């Protein structure tokens, strides 16, 4: 998660459907038009700046992870993400088809859900271990300890 935006949603935000939805919301939102600006182009630029800012945060994280890779191509990602417009997108074969990217997004969502479930179950395990330890330390309640172990 980068600045409150899950990484897997960045792919969806950049789709044509989402961009036209964003444009529609900006043009019909009376609150935005009255409080921020009534210039639709300016509002779109603000939204796009926010999206690009989120992508830059992801890119910084990717470049930090790239330094730990064994493949030397990925160790110097800083120069790619510093100015991505000047770098050819196919410099190392980065090209995902739409279906493949959607498949990757689904995998990321499943991985995040499983990781969350694991963390929750680890917390429960920790609570149970602490309870068992307290019961073992307090030998006066031997009956409760036997019930806990069964």
C-alpha positions in Angstrom: 0.0 0.0 0.0 1.4 3.3 -1.0 0.0 6.5 0.6 -3.4 4.9 1.2 -3.7 3.5 -2.4 -3.3 -0.2 -2.8 -0.8 -0.9 -5.6 -3.0 -3.3 -7.4 -5.6 -0.5 -8.0 -3.1 1.7 -9.8 -3.4 -0.5 -12.9 -7.2 -0.2 -12.8 -7.1 3.6 -12.3 -5.1 4.0 -15.5 -7.7 2.2 -17.7 -9.6 4.1 -20.3 -12.9 3.3 -18.5 -11.7 4.7 -15.2 -10.3 7.8 -16.9 -13.6 8.6 -18.6 -15.4 7.9 -15.3 -13.0 10.3 -13.5 -13.7 13.0 -16.2 -17.4 12.4 -15.8 -17.3 12.7 -12.0 -15.2 15.9 -12.2 -17.6 17.5 -14.7 -20.8 16.7 -12.7 -19.5 17.2 -9.1 -21.1 20.5 -8.0 -19.0 20.5 -4.8 -15.8 20.2 -6.7 -16.8 22.8 -9.3 -17.8 25.3 -6.6 -15.1 24.7 -4.0 -12.0 23.9 -6.0 -12.4 25.1 -9.6 -14.9 25.2 -12.4 -12.1 24.7 -15.0 -12.5 21.0 -16.0 -9.0 20.8 -17.5 -7.4 22.1 -14.3 -9.3 19.5 -12.3 -8.2 16.7 -14.6 -4.6 17.9 -14.3 -4.9 17.8 -10.5 -6.2 14.3 -10.6 -3.5 13.1 -13.0 -0.8 14.7 -10.9 -2.1 12.7 -7.9 -2.0 9.5 -10.0 1.5 10.2 -11.2 2.6 10.9 -7.7 1.3 7.5 -6.5 3.1 5.8 -9.4 6.4 7.6 -8.5 6.0 6.2 -4.9 5.6 2.7 -6.3 8.5 3.2 -8.6 10.8 4.2 -5.7 9.8 1.0 -3.9 10.4 -1.1 -6.9 13.8 0.5 -7.4 14.7 -0.3 -3.8 13.6 -3.9 -4.3 15.6 -4.0 -7.6 18.8 -3.4 -5.8 18.4 -6.7 -4.0 17.9 -8.7 -7.2 20.5 -11.0 -8.5 19.8 -10.0 -12.1 22.0 -6.9 -12.9 19.3 -5.5 -15.2 17.1 -4.8 -12.2 19.7 -3.4 -9.9 19.8 0.0 -11.6 16.2 0.9 -11.9 16.7 4.3 -10.4 17.7 5.8 -13.7 14.6 4.3 -15.4 12.2 5.7 -12.8 13.9 9.1 -12.5 12.8 10.0 -16.0 10.6 7.3 -17.4 9.5 9.3 -20.5 13.1 9.3 -21.9 13.5 5.5 -21.4 12.1 3.0 -23.9 9.4 0.9 -22.2 10.8 -2.2 -23.9 14.4 -1.8 -22.6 14.1 -5.1 -20.8 10.9 -6.6 -22.2 8.4 -5.0 -19.9 5.2 -5.4 -21.7 2.1 -7.0 -20.2 -0.9 -7.8 -22.2 -4.2 -6.7 -20.6 -5.3 -10.2 -19.7 -1.9 -11.1 -18.2 -1.9 -7.9 -16.1 -5.5 -8.5 -14.9 -4.3 -12.0 -13.9 -1.4 -10.5 -12.0 -3.7 -8.1 -10.2 -6.0 -11.0 -9.1 -2.9 -12.8 -7.8 -1.8 -9.7 -5.9 -5.3 -9.4 -4.3 -5.3 -13.0 -3.3 -1.8 -12.8 -1.9 -2.8 -9.7 0.1 -6.0 -11.4 1.4 -4.0 -14.5 2.4 -1.3 -12.4 4.1 -4.0 -10.5 6.1 -5.6 -13.8 7.1 -2.2 -15.2 8.2 -1.5 -12.0 10.3 -4.9 -12.4 12.0 -4.3 -16.1 12.8 -0.9 -15.3 14.1 -2.4 -12.8 16.5 -4.9 -15.4 17.7 -2.1 -17.9 18.1 -0.1 -15.4 20.1 -3.0 -14.7 22.4 -3.5 -18.5 23.0 0.2 -19.0 23.7 0.1 -16.1 26.2 -3.0 -17.5 27.9 -1.3 -21.0 28.1 1.8 -19.4 29.6 -0.2 -17.5 32.2 -2.0 -20.7 33.2 1.3 -22.6 33.4 2.8 -19.9 35.6 -0.2 -20.0 37.8 -0.1 -23.7 39.0 -3.0 -23.2 41.4 -5.5 -23.5 38.6 -4.5 -27.0 37.5 -8.0 -27.9 36.4 -8.2 -24.9 34.0 -4.9 -25.9 32.6 -6.1 -29.4 31.8 -9.2 -28.0 30.2 -7.1 -25.7 28.0 -4.8 -28.5 26.8 -7.7 -30.7 25.7 
